[in-house]
């Protein structure tokens, strides 16, 4: 093992990749740095930076997609609002695991949640003339903020770290009372912290959204993965926690990437509340000729973005959702493997003096899942990342996610074997010794 990597080698790679500060690097840049260092050292890194699925894709989806291709759908444009069977099965899936009654017409497939959020942010900024700003509850998935930057849309954000429980209401009121916020966005469970909003906090968000006529964009990419609450039994409580229980001003994003480990086919769903889907916006009508929220999203914004979503992949997610609703596929049980890995990896870091940065939901410790965050004895983002890289550990800075705390995000998805865990422990020990 050709570790630790020298400061000179690391600095040379960063210079060649035009990275002034590793704490400002994007996920893709961090992956590139790790790859370059792997090539130079001849040593495979412990990759904690990239949130890719670490499980095999659901075979039910694979089989359904193959059948669809054999049936000739590759030569046929799908309806841009989604094939009928997908919309029906998705409506049942949402009822079975979230306990919401959302009409099939209000559910639209997108090319991953990334396309869904991009177009929703764009659309929301065009609904009402005075509302031109997106509010992000951070830390968050960094490309969400990049959406606003690329589109030239105003945005604001705050770090939820010091604003839990009733303090969240005060913070939201501070921003929403200005009257310029069109939508607010967050993920739950949260990427990167794995913080899960409590029912009290979801109620606060819902009440504020209704009071100030703001749309909540709720990213449920990790639906069912707060394993402290088992939502695996269809149509039986408990259900996935959601702001939709407290406001009609919501849009949910449900991705197949993590829920079904089906990331490669880029398929997800956007689900509008029944009321919001039909809501008429005068400015949408004036600008684009279609005023109703749901129809405008599909026929204006998605139409010019991609003219729809993969026909065969729609059959895949439809079949996976139907199987889950019928009790034939336990997607929660499948993804529980991430909790096992997180428990081990958290234990390794805390054993050697690291701390969990975002550690609580109310009075409860955060759950074990896809992500968590770590800090170390006063090191800032830059110092921590540089020292981890020297020891063969690649991660991303919390700064990149909109956090104001010092630390890094850990993704557990690609560390699966005993050997992976042993190598990680060796490298953590090396870090401490350095």
N, C-alpha and C positions, 0 to 999 in steps of 0.2 A: 504494500500500500504506500504510494508515493505522496504521503501527507505528513505534516501540513504543507500547504502551498505557501511559497514565500510571498512576502509583501510585494517584492519587485515583479514577480510573475502576475500577481493579481492586478496590480496597478497597470501593467502593460496591456493586459486584456481589456480592462476598462477604458483605457485610452484608445485602443484600436476600435472599440465599439462606440466611441464618442459618448461615453457615460461619465459625466462629471461627478455625480453623487449616486451611489448605488441605491440610496434610500428614495431617490426620485424615479428609479427605473420601473418600467411597466413589467407586467408578468412575463410577456414575451421576451423582453430584454433580459430579465433575470434568468429565464430558461436558456437564452443564448450565451450568457456569461458562463453558466454552469456547463453547457456543452463544450465551450472552448476550453475551460479548465479541465474537463474530463479528458479531452483529446491531448492536452499538454501533459497531464499527469499520468495518463493511462489508467485512471481509477474511476470507477463508476460512483457517482455521487448519490447521496441520500436525498431524493427529490421531494421536497415538501412545498414547492411553490405553485404547482399547476393543478387546478381542480378538475382533473379528468376522472371519469368513472374508473373504479378499480375492480369492477365485477363484470362478469360475462353478460352480454346483452340478453334480454328476455327472449327465449326461444319462440314463445307464442307470437311475438311481433315479427321475428325473422321469418317464421313459416307463413304468416299472413301476408307479409310483403312479397315473398316469393310467389305465392298463389296469385296475388294481384298482378304481378308482372307477367306471369304465365297467361293470365286472362287478358292481357293486352293493354293495361292501363297506361303503359309508358308512352303510347302514341296518342293519348287523349288528355286534353287539358281538363283538370278538375274544376268544379265550381269554386270561384275564389273565396266564397264564404264557407267552404268545407263540404265534403261529401255527406249526404244525409245520415248514413249509419254512424259515422264518427260523431256528428253533432248529437245524435240520440244517445249513443253510448257514453259520451262525455257528460251529458246532462245527468245520466244515471250515476256515473262515477262520482260526480260532485255531490249528489244527494247522498250516496252511500258513505262517503268518507269525510265530507265537510258539512253535511246536513243542510244544504242550501237548495232551494228550488229555483234553478236557472233554466229558462226555456232553451231548447236546442238552438233556436235561431240566434240566440245571444252569444253563441260560442263559435269562435273563428280560429282555424289553425294558422300558425305562422312558422316561418323558417327559424325555429328556435326562439326562446324567449328574448334573445338579443334583438331579433327583428321586431318582436312584439313591443318591447319597451321603447325601442328607437322610434317607431311610428306612433306609439301612444304619447310619448313626450312631445313629438312634433305636433300631433293633432291637438293635444291639450293646450298648447301654447297659442292655438288659433281659435279657441272657442269663444272667448270674450276679450274685447279690445283691451280692457284695463288689466286683465290677468295674463301676464307674459313671462312668469317666473316659475321654475320648478324647484321645489324644496326637497332636499335629500336628508333623510335621517341616517346619519353615518355612525360607525364605519359601514361601508357598503361595497358592492361589486364595482370596481373602479370604472369599467366601461360605461356604466350608467351615467356617471358624471361626464364622461367623454362624449356621450350622445349630445348633451346640451352644448358642449364646447364645439363639436363639429357642426352642429346645426345653427350655431350662433344664437342660442336661446339663453336668456338670463337664468341663473340658478343661484340658490343659496343652500347652505348646509350647516348642520351642527352635529357634534359628537354626543351620542346619547349617554356616554359614560357617567356624566354627572347629572343626568336628567331622567332618572327612573321614577316610576310611580307618579305621584301628583306633580312632581317637578316637571314632568313631561308636558302637562297641560300648560303650565306657565311659559315654557319655552315655545310651544306651538302657537300660543296666543301672541307671543312677541312677534312672530313672523307672519301669521295669517291675518292678524288685525290690520296689517298694512293694506290689504285688499288687492295685492298684485300677484298672489300665488294661485296658479291654475291647478297644480297637482302636487302631491307629495308621494315620494317613492321610498320603499324599504323592502328588505327581504326578511322572511320569518319562517323557519330559523334563519339566523343572520349569517351571511357571508361578509366578513371573515371571522366573526367572533364566536359564532354559535349561540349568541344571546337569543333568547326567545321572549317575545313580548308577553307580558302577563295579561290576563283577561281585563284587569283594571286599565292597563295601558292601551289595549286595543279599544276599549270603550272610550277612553279619552280621545284617541285619534279619530274614532268614528263621530263622536259628538262635535269635535272641532271641525271636522270636514263638513258636516251638515250645517253648522252655525255659519261658516264662512264660504259655503258653496265651493269647496275644493274637492277634487277627485283624488281618491286614494288608489295608487298603483301598487298592489301587494304582490310581491314576487314569492311564489310558493314553490320555488325550484326544488326544495328539500322537503316536500310534503311528507308527513308521517315520520320524519327522522328525528323529532324530539322524542327519543325512545323512553323518556320518563313517563310519557302518556302513550298507551298502546291503542292506536286507532285502526288496527288491522282487521277488525271484524266489520264487514259492510253492514250499513244500516243500524249499527249498534253504537251507543255512546261508550266511551268518549269519542269526539270527532276532532278533526283538525281545527285548531284555534284560528280565528280570522276576524278581521275588522268588519266583514260583511254582516256580522250579527248586530252591528251598531250603527250602520249607515247604509243608504242606498247609493251613495256616491262612490262606488268602488269598481275596479277592474282587477280580476285575478289573472295571474300568469302561471300556467302549469306546464312544466317542461318534462319531456320524456328522457332527457339526458341523464339525470340522476335518479329519478323515481323508478325508471325501467332500465337504466344503464344503456340507453339507446341514443347516445350523443352523436354518433356518426351520421345519422340520417337527418339531423337538424329539424326536429319536429316538436312543436309545442302548441299550446292553446291559450287564447285570450278569451276570458269569460266576463262579459259585462253584466252588471245587475240588470234585471228585466226593465226597471224604470229608466236607468241611464241609457240603455241601448236605444230606446225609443225617444229619448229627449231631443228636442229640436233646438238647434243653436242658430240664431239669425246670422252670425258672422260666417259660420261654415257654409250656409246657403249662399251668402253673398260672394264668398271667395271661390267656392268650388262647385256650387250648383246642387249639392246634397247637404241638407241640414241636420238630418237625424244622425246621432252619434255613431251608432253601430254600423249603419249602412255607409256612412262617410268613411269610417275607419277602413272598411273592406274595399269599397269601390273607388275611393280616391287615394288613400295613403298606401295601402297594400298593393293596389293595382299598379301604381307607378314604381313601387319598390321591387316587386318580383312577379307580378301577375299571378300570385297564388303560391301554393306550397306543394311539395312533392306528392304526386297522386298516390304512389305505392306506400309511402311512409304514413299517409293518412290511414290507410288500411291497417298498418302495423299498430299504431297507437290506439286505433279503434278496437282492435282485437285484444290488446293488452288490458284496456280499461274494462271491456266486457268480461274478460276472464277474472279480473279482480273483483268486480261487482258480483259475479256468480260464485265467488269463493273458491275458484279454481287456481288462482295465482295470488300468493301472499307477498306482495311487493314490499311491505314493511318488514316482514321476516327476512327477505333477501338482503335488504340494505342494512339490517341490524349488524352485519359484519363490520361496518364502519365504526360502530360503537365499541366493538371489541378491540379494534386496532387503536382507536383513540384512547381507550383506557390504558393500554400498555404504553403507548408513546407519551401520554401525559405523565405517567408514572416515571418514565425514564428521565424526562426533563426535570420534573420536580425533585427527583432523587438527587440530582446534581446541582441544585440551588436555583433553578429557574422558577419563575412565578407565573401563574396564569393571570394575564392582564385583565381581561373581561371575565370575571369569575362568578358573577351572581345574576340570577333572575329573581328579583325581590329578595326573599330570605333564603332561597334555594341555590345550591351550587348549579352552574350550568351543566347541561347534559353532555354525554359523550356522543360525538357524531362525526361529521365530515371534516369540520375545521375546529381549531381553537387557537388562542393567541398566547405568546410567551414573551417575557421580558427577563432581563438578567442584571441585577445589582447595579442599577443606575446607568447602564450603557444606553446611549441614544440609538436611534434606528440605524444610523450609518455605521457606527462602531460595531453594533451587534451583527449586522448582516456581513460586514467584511470579515469578522472573526469566524463566523459560521462557515463562510465560503472557504476560508483557508483550511478548514477542517473537513471539507467535503460534504457540507450540508447547505442545500440551496433552499431559500425561502423568499418571501416578499415582505417589504416594509409595511407597517401599519399606516405610515404616512400616505402611502399610495392609495389607501382605502378611505381616506378622509378622516382618519383617526388623529386625535391630538395626543395620544399616548405613545410612549416609547415601547417598541416591541416588534415582533414579526408574526405573520400568519403561518400556521402549520396546517397543511392538508395531509390527511392520513391515507388517501385513496390508493397510492401506488406502493406503499410498504405493506406487504402481505405475509411474507415468510418469516420463519424464525431467524434465518440468516439476515434478512433486512433489519430486523430489530437488533440483532447482535452488532451489526455494523454501525447502526445508528448510535448505540450505547458507546461503542469504542470512540466514535467521533465526538460525542458529547463530553466524554472524559478527556479527550485531547483538547477540546475547547477550554475546559476548566483549567487544565494544566498550563495552557498558553496564557 
